[in-house]
Amino acid sequence: MADWTRAEDNYLIRYINPDYSQIVINPNAPDATDQQPGLTTDSDFPNLVTNVTEEGIEPDKLERRETKWLWPYKGMKVQLRYLDGGKTSEWGGNDKFHDHLVAIYFIDSENFNSANGGVDFPSHDNAIRTWVDGDGAAALIWYEYKDFNTSSGNLLGHGNHDFYFTKTGSSNTEPAENDYPTVTDIPFNPTVTSFYENQEPYNGTLLNKSMLNWHNALHGQQSDNSHLIFVIRLGGDLDETGGEDALNRRYYFMKLPKTAIKKVVTDPDIEYLEYGWGSGETKIKYVDYEGNEEISNPASIPSSIRDKYGHSDNDGMFEDEETTPAWYLQDFIVRIYAPTEYDRDDFPTGQYGLEGSMDWPVWSDLSAEPNLQHLHPGKEIDYMSLTNNDISFDHNDINDFRPISHVWVDIDNIGYNLQSFYDFTDPGYMYTGAPNVVKLAFDLSEQHTVIGDAYISDYQWFNYSDDIDSGYKFFVMNWDGADEDGNATTDTDLIDEIISGGSAAYTHHDISETLSHAYSEMGTYIIQVMVYSWIKHPDEEFIMACRWKRVNIWFNLNEGSLSVIDFQDLGSTQFTTIPWPTPGAIPIIGGISQDSKYYKSVDAVYEGGEFGLSDHADVNRLKSARWNDELGDHLGQIDLEQIRVFTAPYDMHELLMINQERDDNTGELLTYTYEEWHPYWDDTYWYGGYQFIDGYWQYVDSTKRFPRPTGEEDEFDDSSCIGIQYITNSPERSLRDTCVMELNTGELTRGAIFDSSGIGNIGFALGDYTVDKKSKTIKLSRDSAIDMPEISTKDKAI
């Protein structure tokens, strides 16, 4: 439960239709049937409700939480493993070949389909040879050619026509794991580690490097680029008496569905996928880090075609123009390894990246708290940072929640809810007015139609370690989010505001915090808040927002407080009763007597009862005036020149600079050299100083006067602040620094005196007057002029 103060029996929360709205009901109201949204039938007051974003709309869109983004690529690799060929049945056991050729091309279906104008390569045509020797050469990842001047009947010289791929060629035995030819970091930044002579290095030119395209393809949503394709090219020329006869080359197309690769990316236990063709069928096998295997459904049988390379000559003694390809494919194995390097900073950016699609970055550095960056409802969710760290987490783990708002004011440790309507006869009316400090806090509910036990008590909604891994935060976007017509700013506009200004422009708070905000005027306000659930990055002090709720909170401040009118109106003619905005915090010199005309007229009007139904504001002004016991008391006639307030205590002798000195070592009082010390009230001694004689200031006795301010006496005279008009001119810094208010009454203007200490206080002059309300049709008003203090030049103190 949120830590907030309230009178437990003061109100109840109820849900209304739609289910995402709440109202607050005063259980002591005489007629609860009138307490529909807004808790009143008064047409002047809008509904005092709290509305929370409904599921499926901004900013709580369901599709933003779908488990869909597959962006790891660091360390993801394609590795050629094994090939088994055979001699075409037309050729006998004694037939041998020159110019053995095996080449592997790696391409995706998008580029492969466009290679021949969007149709399959003809089955017996040179179009495929033209392509592999031309544009398709950019897809070459492994190549080995042996001319065999002395012809060989074994593919590349391997006895059973089978071999393992290596970076530098082929081998009869399995090479070390790091010696297989490998294309790394697919598809975003593919590079190859293979040996092939007179060929350009592979750089993935014929792979679509777009991570958005890759993401969609792995989800089966990219029909024009749904496969990775391996083109296997086999060639050899027949050894004939007296020469060689060129034969056609055979091409096989192994097509691996990209959807099969998704498991390699999303399942942290899977080390690699093995894709192969052998014994007349293709198979996809998943292998985990423990060596356990899982066989998937068979893939399609690879297709094959041949070119017309053998039709180009008729070499040999017999000139019989043999064309049948030398070799056929019996088995081919390739592996797709899972990403091994995975970090928040490995996110693919740039031309082929995902920033625009995912609105990256989505993780916010906690060291920037409370102004967290990169968080707003328009961002997608990065599940992969969790699943690739062995944390099972998907959209089903992101729980729904409902913020329950509490808006109140605290008066004498009693909470008065501001989402309840208070009639002017209600005792709580006078405490729920402006200006006031409004408090805001939240509880969270797991459900949307019940309260109480459904409140969330543990704010950690997902846990994967011994630390705090998740929670809830909120930030206030608008303390008054109403437009000119009183309508709330829309969700779309709020999101646009966060996107344009950034989430760091707002102060983020833990859901258990209580906030305060000062309102100076009465009225109905809308507080607009974003509440979100968050989860922590497994490796770093970063968090990501998972689910968002926009909360619109309507509440009302009436005229019921002691400060019905802005205090600055004391300097004008606009007030009736004396305003008092901050009880207990306003100093007063003198005051208003209980026997004054003001108090007597307030009592008389209040008890006179000349009020109509629309006069609740006047009634509460009079209530406040009768209740206010902080107006001091009348001092009688006085002359007041200057008021200063210091934050440190000062003796008058210190201010006059005649304080008795003490020995620095013993602390004993010292006497002056020529005569004993005299306190400031010793008027038999301190009779000298300045006197106004014959129209100007003169010394009477310069040896019997208090020290005067600098500039009003001889060069070597001491100075004090007494008699100086502005403390800012005092040579004593300690006095300047500790003075928090200085009012010179001679500067009274239109009833106000401005503070000359630099702090910014304002003093107001008060005087006696009467108020009256002559009938129910006439508003409360002042009935006499205010007997204000006057400025005089007689008996000036300075």
C-alpha positions in Angstrom: 0.0 0.0 0.0 1.2 3.5 -0.7 2.3 5.5 2.3 -0.2 8.3 2.4 -2.2 10.0 5.1 -6.0 10.0 5.1 -9.0 9.7 7.3 -9.8 6.0 6.7 -13.5 6.5 7.1 -13.7 9.7 5.0 -14.3 8.1 1.7 -14.6 4.9 -0.3 -13.4 4.0 -3.8 -15.8 2.5 -6.3 -15.5 1.5 -9.9 -17.9 2.6 -12.5 -18.5 1.9 -16.2 -16.2 1.8 -18.1 -14.3 -0.5 -15.8 -11.2 1.7 -16.1 -12.8 4.6 -14.2 -12.9 5.1 -10.4 -14.9 7.5 -8.2 -14.6 8.3 -4.5 -17.7 8.3 -2.3 -18.3 9.9 1.0 -20.0 7.1 3.0 -21.5 9.7 5.4 -23.4 11.5 2.6 -27.1 11.6 3.3 -28.1 10.6 -0.2 -25.5 8.3 -1.9 -27.8 8.0 -5.0 -26.8 11.5 -5.9 -23.1 10.6 -5.8 -22.6 9.5 -9.3 -19.4 10.4 -11.1 -18.4 13.7 -9.6 -20.3 12.9 -6.4 -22.7 15.8 -7.0 -25.6 16.7 -9.2 -24.3 20.3 -9.4 -23.9 21.1 -13.1 -21.1 23.5 -12.4 -18.8 20.7 -11.4 -17.5 18.1 -13.8 -17.2 14.5 -12.9 -14.5 14.0 -10.3 -13.2 10.7 -11.6 -10.0 8.9 -12.4 -9.7 7.4 -15.8 -7.0 4.8 -16.6 -6.0 3.7 -20.1 -8.1 0.7 -21.3 -6.2 -2.3 -22.6 -5.6 -2.3 -26.3 -5.6 1.5 -26.8 -2.9 4.2 -26.5 -0.6 3.9 -24.5 -1.5 0.4 -23.6 -1.4 -1.2 -27.1 -1.3 -5.0 -27.0 0.9 -5.3 -30.1 3.7 -3.3 -28.4 4.1 -6.2 -25.9 4.1 -9.0 -28.4 7.2 -11.2 -28.3 8.5 -10.5 -31.8 11.9 -8.9 -31.9 14.8 -11.2 -32.9 17.8 -9.0 -33.3 20.9 -10.9 -31.9 23.5 -11.4 -34.6 26.9 -11.2 -32.9 28.6 -14.6 -33.2 25.7 -16.1 -35.2 27.3 -18.1 -38.0 26.9 -20.4 -41.0 29.4 -23.2 -41.1 30.1 -25.7 -43.9 30.7 -29.1 -42.5 30.6 -32.1 -44.9 29.9 -33.1 -48.5 29.5 -36.6 -50.0 29.4 -36.9 -53.8 29.2 -39.7 -56.2 30.1 -40.6 -59.8 27.1 -40.2 -62.1 25.8 -43.7 -63.0 26.5 -43.2 -66.7 30.2 -43.3 -66.0 31.8 -46.6 -65.2 34.2 -47.4 -62.4 37.2 -46.9 -64.7 36.1 -43.4 -65.9 38.2 -40.6 -64.6 38.0 -36.8 -64.7 40.1 -33.7 -65.0 39.3 -30.2 -63.7 37.4 -31.2 -60.5 35.3 -28.3 -59.2 33.2 -27.9 -56.0 31.9 -24.4 -55.2 29.4 -23.3 -52.5 27.3 -20.2 -52.8 25.4 -18.6 -49.9 22.4 -16.4 -50.8 18.8 -15.6 -49.6 15.7 -16.3 -51.5 15.0 -12.7 -52.2 18.2 -12.2 -54.2 18.1 -15.7 -55.6 14.6 -15.3 -57.0 15.6 -12.0 -58.7 18.7 -13.5 -60.2 16.7 -15.0 -63.2 13.8 -12.5 -63.3 11.7 -14.0 -60.6 11.4 -17.5 -62.1 13.4 -20.7 -61.6 16.5 -21.2 -63.6 15.9 -23.5 -66.6 16.8 -27.1 -65.8 19.2 -27.5 -68.8 20.5 -24.1 -69.7 23.5 -21.8 -69.3 21.6 -19.2 -67.4 22.7 -20.6 -64.1 26.4 -20.8 -65.2 26.2 -17.2 -66.5 24.9 -16.2 -63.0 27.4 -18.0 -60.9 30.3 -16.7 -63.0 28.8 -13.2 -63.0 26.7 -11.6 -60.3 26.4 -14.8 -58.3 30.2 -14.8 -57.7 29.5 -12.4 -54.8 27.7 -15.3 -53.1 30.7 -17.6 -53.2 31.8 -18.8 -49.7 33.9 -21.9 -50.5 35.7 -23.1 -53.6 38.1 -25.8 -54.6 39.4 -26.7 -58.0 41.9 -29.4 -59.0 42.9 -29.9 -62.6 44.4 -33.4 -62.2 46.7 -33.6 -65.2 46.7 -37.3 -64.4 42.9 -37.8 -64.2 41.2 -39.0 -61.0 38.0 -40.9 -60.5 37.6 -39.6 -57.0 35.9 -36.2 -56.3 38.7 -33.8 -55.4 40.9 -36.9 -54.9 39.0 -38.2 -51.9 38.6 -42.0 -52.1 34.9 -42.2 -51.3 34.0 -38.9 -53.0 33.3 -37.4 -49.5 35.2 -34.8 -47.5 35.1 -32.3 -44.7 35.2 -28.6 -45.5 38.2 -26.6 -44.2 39.2 -23.0 -44.4 42.0 -24.0 -46.8 40.3 -26.7 -48.9 39.0 -30.1 -48.0 40.0 -33.0 -45.8 39.4 -36.7 -45.4 39.3 -36.3 -41.6 37.4 -34.0 -39.4 39.2 -30.7 -38.8 39.3 -28.7 -35.6 36.2 -26.8 -34.9 37.8 -23.5 -35.6 39.1 -24.7 -39.0 35.7 -25.1 -40.7 34.8 -22.4 -43.2 32.4 -20.0 -41.5 30.3 -17.0 -42.3 29.9 -14.9 -39.1 27.5 -12.3 -37.9 24.7 -13.0 -40.3 22.8 -11.3 -41.7 23.8 -7.9 -40.5 27.5 -7.9 -41.0 28.5 -11.2 -42.7 32.2 -12.0 -43.1 33.7 -15.3 -44.3 36.8 -17.3 -43.2 37.5 -19.6 -46.2 40.2 -20.2 -48.8 39.5 -19.8 -52.5 41.9 -18.6 -55.2 41.2 -15.7 -57.5 37.9 -14.8 -56.0 36.6 -11.7 -54.3 36.1 -11.9 -50.5 32.6 -12.7 -49.4 30.8 -9.7 -47.8 27.1 -10.7 -48.0 26.3 -8.6 -51.0 23.5 -11.1 -51.9 22.0 -11.3 -48.5 19.4 -8.9 -47.3 21.1 -7.3 -44.3 18.0 -5.6 -43.0 17.3 -6.7 -39.5 13.7 -5.9 -39.9 13.5 -8.2 -42.9 15.4 -10.8 -40.9 13.0 -10.4 -38.0 9.9 -10.8 -40.2 11.4 -13.8 -42.1 12.2 -15.7 -38.9 8.6 -15.1 -37.9 7.3 -16.4 -41.2 6.1 -12.9 -42.2 8.5 -12.2 -45.1 7.2 -14.4 -48.0 9.6 -12.8 -50.6 12.7 -13.7 -48.4 11.7 -16.9 -46.5 14.8 -19.1 -47.0 18.6 -19.2 -46.9 19.8 -21.0 -50.0 23.0 -22.9 -50.5 23.9 -23.5 -54.2 26.3 -26.4 -54.6 28.2 -26.5 -57.9 29.9 -29.8 -59.0 32.1 -30.1 -62.1 34.6 -32.3 -63.9 35.8 -33.0 -67.4 36.0 -36.5 -68.9 39.3 -38.0 -69.5 39.4 -39.4 -73.1 42.0 -40.9 -75.3 43.9 -38.0 -76.8 42.4 -35.3 -74.6 39.5 -34.1 -72.4 35.9 -33.7 -73.1 34.1 -30.9 -71.2 31.0 -32.0 -69.3 28.0 -30.1 -68.0 28.1 -28.9 -64.4 25.5 -29.9 -61.9 23.9 -27.4 -59.4 22.0 -28.3 -56.3 19.7 -25.8 -54.4 19.5 -26.5 -50.6 16.8 -24.2 -49.2 16.7 -23.8 -45.4 13.5 -22.1 -44.1 14.4 -19.1 -42.0 11.5 -19.9 -39.6 13.6 -22.9 -38.6 16.4 -20.6 -37.4 14.1 -18.8 -35.0 14.5 -21.5 -32.3 18.3 -21.0 -32.5 17.9 -17.3 -31.7 15.2 -17.6 -29.0 16.2 -20.7 -27.1 19.3 -20.0 -25.0 19.9 -23.8 -24.6 20.3 -24.4 -28.3 23.9 -24.3 -29.6 23.3 -24.9 -33.3 21.0 -26.1 -36.0 22.3 -28.8 -38.4 20.7 -28.8 -41.9 21.6 -31.7 -44.1 20.6 -34.0 -47.0 21.5 -37.6 -46.9 20.0 -41.0 -47.6 17.4 -39.3 -49.8 15.9 -36.9 -47.3 16.7 -33.5 -45.8 16.6 -33.0 -42.0 16.8 -30.2 -39.5 18.4 -31.1 -36.2 18.7 -28.9 -33.1 21.6 -29.6 -30.7 21.9 -28.1 -27.3 25.1 -27.3 -25.3 24.8 -30.7 -23.6 24.8 -32.6 -27.0 21.2 -33.5 -26.8 19.5 -33.7 -30.2 16.0 -32.7 -31.4 15.0 -33.7 -34.9 12.6 -31.3 -36.6 10.2 -32.1 -39.4 12.0 -32.8 -42.7 12.7 -30.0 -45.1 12.1 -30.0 -48.8 14.3 -32.2 -51.0 16.9 -30.1 -52.8 16.3 -29.5 -56.4 19.1 -29.7 -59.1 19.7 -28.6 -62.6 22.6 -28.7 -65.1 24.1 -26.2 -67.4 25.4 -26.7 -71.0 29.1 -26.3 -70.3 29.7 -29.7 -72.0 28.1 -28.7 -75.2 30.9 -26.3 -76.0 33.5 -28.7 -77.4 34.0 -32.1 -78.9 37.5 -32.9 -77.7 38.9 -36.4 -77.7 39.7 -39.0 -80.3 36.1 -40.0 -80.7 34.6 -36.5 -80.9 31.5 -37.9 -79.4 30.5 -34.8 -77.4 29.8 -36.2 -74.0 27.8 -33.9 -71.7 26.5 -35.8 -68.7 27.8 -34.2 -65.4 30.6 -36.1 -63.7 29.2 -35.9 -60.2 26.1 -35.9 -58.2 25.4 -35.0 -54.6 24.6 -37.6 -51.9 25.0 -35.7 -48.7 25.6 -32.1 -47.6 25.7 -30.8 -44.0 25.8 -27.2 -42.9 25.3 -25.7 -39.4 23.7 -22.5 -38.1 25.2 -21.5 -34.8 23.3 -19.4 -32.2 24.5 -15.9 -31.3 27.3 -16.2 -28.7 28.1 -12.6 -28.2 25.1 -10.8 -26.9 25.1 -7.4 -25.2 22.9 -4.4 -25.0 25.5 -2.5 -27.1 25.3 -5.1 -29.8 22.0 -3.8 -31.1 22.2 -3.4 -34.9 22.2 0.3 -35.8 22.8 2.2 -39.0 21.4 1.5 -42.5 20.3 -2.0 -41.8 19.5 -1.6 -38.1 16.3 -1.5 -36.1 16.3 1.9 -34.4 13.4 3.2 -36.4 11.3 0.0 -36.1 11.9 -0.6 -32.5 12.6 3.0 -31.4 15.9 1.9 -29.9 17.3 2.4 -27.3 14.7 1.1 -24.9 17.0 0.6 -21.9 17.5 3.5 -19.5 20.5 4.0 -17.3 19.5 4.0 -13.6 22.4 6.3 -12.8 20.4 9.1 -14.4 17.6 8.7 -12.0 15.2 10.4 -11.4 15.4 11.8 -15.0 15.4 8.5 -16.9 15.9 8.5 -20.6 14.7 6.4 -23.5 11.3 5.5 -21.9 8.0 6.1 -23.5 4.9 4.2 -24.5 5.8 4.1 -28.2 8.8 1.8 -27.7 9.0 -1.9 -28.4 10.1 -4.4 -25.9 13.5 -6.1 -26.0 12.8 -9.7 -24.8 16.1 -11.0 -26.2 18.3 -9.4 -23.7 16.6 -11.5 -21.1 16.0 -14.8 -23.0 19.7 -14.8 -24.2 20.7 -14.6 -20.5 18.8 -17.8 -19.7 15.8 -15.9 -18.4 12.5 -17.2 -19.6 10.5 -14.0 -20.3 7.8 -13.2 -22.9 4.7 -11.1 -23.2 2.7 -13.5 -21.0 4.9 -12.5 -18.1 4.0 -8.8 -18.3 1.2 -8.5 -15.9 -1.8 -6.2 -16.2 -2.3 -3.6 -13.4 -4.5 -0.7 -12.5 -3.3 2.4 -10.8 -5.7 3.6 -8.0 -5.2 7.3 -7.4 -5.4 9.1 -4.1 -5.5 13.0 -4.1 -5.9 14.8 -0.8 -4.8 17.7 1.4 -3.4 17.2 4.9 -4.8 19.6 7.6 -3.6 18.9 11.2 -2.7 15.3 10.1 -6.2 14.6 8.8 -6.5 13.8 5.1 -9.3 15.4 3.1 -9.9 13.7 -0.2 -10.3 16.0 -3.2 -12.1 13.6 -5.4 -15.1 13.9 -3.1 -17.4 16.8 -3.5 -18.0 19.0 -0.4 -21.1 21.0 -0.1 -20.5 24.4 1.6 -22.4 23.1 4.6 -19.9 20.2 4.9 -17.3 20.8 7.7 -14.6 19.6 5.3 -15.4 22.4 2.8 -13.1 25.0 4.5 -10.1 22.6 4.4 -10.3 21.7 0.8 -9.9 25.1 -0.8 -7.2 27.1 -2.6 -4.5 27.9 -2.2 -3.4 24.6 -0.9 -0.8 21.9 -1.2 -2.3 18.8 -2.9 -0.8 15.4 -2.3 -0.8 12.6 -4.9 -0.1 8.8 -4.3 -1.0 5.5 -5.9 -2.0 2.0 -5.0 -2.0 -0.7 -7.6 -4.7 -3.3 -8.2 -4.3 -6.6 -10.1 -7.9 -6.4 -11.2 -10.2 -3.7 -12.6 -13.5 -4.2 -10.8 -12.7 -4.9 -7.2 -10.6 -3.3 -4.5 -9.2 -4.2 -1.1 -7.5 -7.6 -1.2 -6.8 -7.1 -4.9 -4.2 -4.4 -4.1 -0.7 -5.3 -5.1 1.4 -5.6 -2.0 4.7 -6.8 -3.6 5.7 -4.4 -6.4 8.3 -6.8 -7.8 6.2 -8.5 -10.4 8.9 -10.5 -12.1 11.9 -12.0 -10.4 14.9 -13.8 -11.8 17.7 -13.1 -9.2 18.2 -12.3 -5.6 18.1 -8.6 -6.4 15.1 -6.4 -7.1 14.5 -7.1 -10.8 11.2 -5.3 -11.5 8.8 -2.7 -10.2 6.6 0.2 -11.0 7.3 3.9 -11.5 5.4 7.0 -12.5 5.9 10.6 -13.6 3.5 13.6 -13.7 3.2 15.1 -17.2 0.7 17.8 -16.3 -0.4 19.0 -12.9 -3.2 20.8 -14.8 -3.8 19.0 -18.1 -7.1 20.6 -19.1 -7.5 22.6 -22.3 -9.6 25.7 -22.5 -12.7 23.6 -22.6 -11.7 21.6 -19.6 -10.9 18.4 -21.6 -7.8 16.4 -20.9 -4.8 16.2 -23.3 -5.2 13.1 -25.5 -3.0 10.0 -25.2 -1.6 10.6 -28.6 -0.6 14.2 -27.7 1.0 13.0 -24.5 3.1 10.3 -26.3 4.1 12.9 -28.9 5.2 15.2 -26.1 7.3 12.5 -24.4 8.9 11.5 -27.8 9.7 15.1 -28.7 10.9 16.2 -25.3 12.3 12.8 -24.1 11.4 11.0 -20.9 14.3 12.6 -19.1 12.3 15.9 -19.1 10.2 14.4 -16.4 11.0 13.3 -12.8 10.4 9.6 -12.4 9.2 8.3 -9.0 8.9 4.9 -7.4 5.2 3.9 -7.2 5.4 4.1 -3.4 6.3 7.8 -3.3 3.9 10.6 -2.4 4.2 13.8 -4.4 3.0 17.3 -3.4 2.1 20.3 -5.6 0.9 23.8 -4.7 -2.3 25.2 -6.3 -3.0 28.9 -5.8 -6.5 29.2 -7.2 -9.8 27.4 -6.8 -11.1 25.2 -9.6 -11.3 21.7 -11.1 -8.0 20.4 -12.2 -6.8 17.3 -14.2 -3.5 15.7 -13.2 -2.1 13.6 -16.0 0.3 10.8 -15.0 2.1 8.0 -16.8 2.5 4.8 -14.7 4.7 2.0 -16.1 6.0 -1.4 -15.0 9.7 -1.9 -15.5 12.2 -4.8 -15.6 15.9 -4.7 -15.0 18.6 -5.6 -17.5 20.3 -8.9 -16.4 23.9 -7.6 -16.9 23.7 -3.9 -16.2 22.0 -1.2 -14.1 19.5 -0.4 -16.8 15.7 -0.7 -16.8 13.2 -1.1 -19.6 9.5 0.0 -19.4 7.1 -2.9 -20.2 3.5 -1.8 -19.7 2.1 1.7 -19.6 -1.0 3.3 -18.1 -2.1 6.9 -18.6 -4.0 8.2 -15.6 -6.3 11.3 -15.8 -7.3 12.5 -12.3 -10.0 15.1 -11.9 -10.2 16.8 -8.5 -11.7 20.0 -7.1 -10.4 22.8 -4.9 -13.1 25.1 -3.6 -13.2 28.4 -1.7 -13.4 26.7 1.7 -10.0 27.4 3.1 -8.8 30.4 5.2 -7.3 31.8 2.1 -10.4 32.4 0.0 -8.8 35.4 -1.7 -5.2 35.7 -2.9 -3.2 37.4 -0.2 -1.8 40.0 -2.6 -5.3 41.4 -2.7 -4.6 43.0 0.7 -2.8 45.7 -1.3 -5.8 46.3 -3.4 -9.5 46.9 -2.8 -10.8 43.5 -3.8 -11.2 41.7 -0.5 -14.0 41.6 1.9 -12.9 39.5 4.9 -9.1 39.4 5.6 -7.4 36.6 3.6 -5.0 34.4 5.5 -3.3 31.9 3.0 -0.8 30.1 5.3 -2.1 29.7 8.9 0.7 29.6 11.5 3.3 31.1 9.1 2.4 34.8 8.8 4.1 37.3 11.2 2.0 40.2 12.4 2.9 43.4 14.2 0.1 44.7 16.2 -3.2 43.3 14.9 -7.0 43.4 15.0 -8.7 43.7 18.4 -11.6 41.4 19.2 -13.5 44.6 20.0 -12.8 46.1 16.5 -15.5 47.1 14.0 -14.2 44.3 11.8 -14.8 41.4 14.2 -18.1 42.8 15.4 -19.4 43.2 11.8 -18.2 39.7 10.8 -20.2 38.2 13.7 -23.2 40.2 13.0 -23.4 39.4 9.3 -22.7 35.7 9.8 -25.4 35.4 12.5 -27.8 37.6 10.5 -28.5 34.8 8.1 -29.1 36.9 4.9 -27.8 34.1 2.6 -29.2 32.4 -0.5 -28.4 29.0 -2.0 -25.7 30.6 -4.2 -24.0 32.3 -1.3 -21.9 29.4 0.0 -18.7 31.2 -0.9 -19.6 34.2 1.3 -20.7 31.9 4.1 -17.3 30.2 4.1 -15.4 33.5 4.0 -17.2 34.5 7.1 -16.6 31.1 8.7 -12.9 31.5 8.0 -12.8 35.0 9.4 -14.5 34.0 12.6 -12.2 30.9 12.9 -9.0 32.9 12.3 -7.3 33.6 15.7 -4.0 34.7 14.3 -4.7 38.4 13.6 -2.9 39.6 16.8 -4.1 42.5 18.9 -4.2 46.2 18.7 -1.1 48.0 20.2 -2.6 51.4 20.2 -0.9 54.4 18.6 2.8 53.8 17.7 5.4 55.3 15.5 7.1 52.5 13.5 10.1 53.3 11.2 11.7 50.0 10.4 11.3 46.2 10.9 14.2 43.7 10.5 14.2 40.0 11.1 17.4 38.0 11.5 18.0 34.3 11.6 20.6 34.7 14.3 20.2 36.4 17.8 21.8 39.8 18.2 22.2 41.9 21.4 21.4 45.6 21.0 24.9 46.3 22.2 26.3 44.2 19.3 24.2 46.1 16.7 25.3 49.4 18.2 28.9 48.2 18.4 29.2 49.1 22.1 29.2 45.5 23.4 31.5 44.9 26.4 34.6 43.0 25.3 36.0 39.8 26.9 39.6 38.6 27.3 40.3 36.1 24.5 42.2 33.8 27.0 40.2 34.0 30.2 36.8 35.1 28.9 36.6 37.7 31.6 34.9 41.0 30.9 37.2 43.9 30.0 36.8 47.6 30.8 37.7 50.4 28.4 41.0 52.1 28.9 39.8 55.5 30.0 36.4 54.8 31.5 33.9 52.1 32.5 31.6 50.5 30.0 28.0 51.9 29.7 24.9 50.0 28.4 22.9 51.7 25.7 20.1 52.6 28.1 22.4 54.8 30.2 21.1 58.1 28.9 23.2 60.0 31.4 26.2 58.9 29.4 24.9 58.4 25.8 23.4 61.8 25.2 25.5 63.0 22.4 25.4 62.2 18.7 23.4 63.7 15.9 20.6 66.2 16.5 18.5 68.1 14.0 19.3 71.7 15.0 18.6 74.8 12.9 17.5 72.7 9.9 20.4 70.3 9.6 22.1 67.5 11.5 24.8 68.4 14.0 27.0 66.7 16.5 26.1 67.6 20.1 29.0 65.8 21.6 31.0 63.6 19.4 32.5 61.7 22.3 29.1 60.8 23.8 27.3 59.2 20.9 26.7 55.8 19.5 28.7 54.7 16.4 27.1 55.9 13.2 26.9 54.4 9.8 29.9 54.8 7.4 29.8 58.0 5.5 28.0 60.0 8.1 31.0 60.8 10.2 34.7 61.2 10.2 36.9 58.8 8.3 38.2 56.9 11.3 34.9 56.6 13.1 33.4 53.2 13.8 30.2 52.1 11.9 27.0 50.3 13.0 23.8 49.2 11.2 21.6 51.2 13.5 20.2 54.1 11.7 21.2 52.8 8.3 18.2 52.5 6.0 19.2 49.4 4.0 20.9 46.4 5.6 22.5 45.6 2.3 24.7 48.7 2.9 26.0 47.4 6.2 29.7 46.7 6.3 29.1 43.7 8.5 28.6 40.6 6.3 27.2 38.5 9.1 24.3 41.0 9.4 23.7 41.1 5.7 23.6 37.3 5.4 21.3 36.7 8.4 18.7 39.4 7.6 15.7 37.7 6.0 13.3 40.6 6.1 13.6 44.4 6.1 10.6 46.6 5.8 11.0 50.4 5.8 7.5 51.7 6.6 8.3 55.0 4.9 8.1 53.1 1.6 4.4 52.2 2.0 2.7 52.3 -1.4 -0.9 51.4 -1.9 -1.0 49.4 1.3 2.1 47.3 0.6 5.8 47.5 1.7 8.3 45.5 -0.3 11.1 43.7 1.4 14.5 45.5 0.9 16.6 42.6 2.3 16.6 40.8 -1.1 14.5 37.9 0.1 11.2 39.0 -1.6 8.7 39.3 1.3 5.9 41.7 1.1 4.4 43.5 4.1 0.8 44.7 4.1 -0.8 47.4 6.2 -4.1 46.5 7.9 -6.7 48.7 9.5 -10.1 48.5 10.9 -13.3 48.4 8.8 -16.7 46.8 8.6 -18.4 44.2 6.3 -22.1 43.9 5.5 -24.5 41.8 3.5 -27.7 43.7 3.3 -29.9 41.0 1.7 -29.8 37.6 0.0 -29.6 39.3 -3.4 -26.5 41.4 -2.5 -23.1 39.9 -2.2 -20.9 40.3 0.9 -18.9 43.6 0.7 -16.9 46.1 2.8 -19.2 48.6 4.3 -16.7 51.3 5.3 -13.3 52.6 4.3 -10.2 50.9 5.9 -8.6 53.0 8.6 -5.1 52.6 7.2 -1.8 53.8 8.9 -0.2 57.0 7.4 3.3 58.1 6.6 4.6 61.2 8.5 7.9 63.1 8.5 7.7 63.9 12.2 9.9 62.2 14.8 11.7 60.1 12.2 13.9 57.3 13.6 16.4 57.3 10.7 
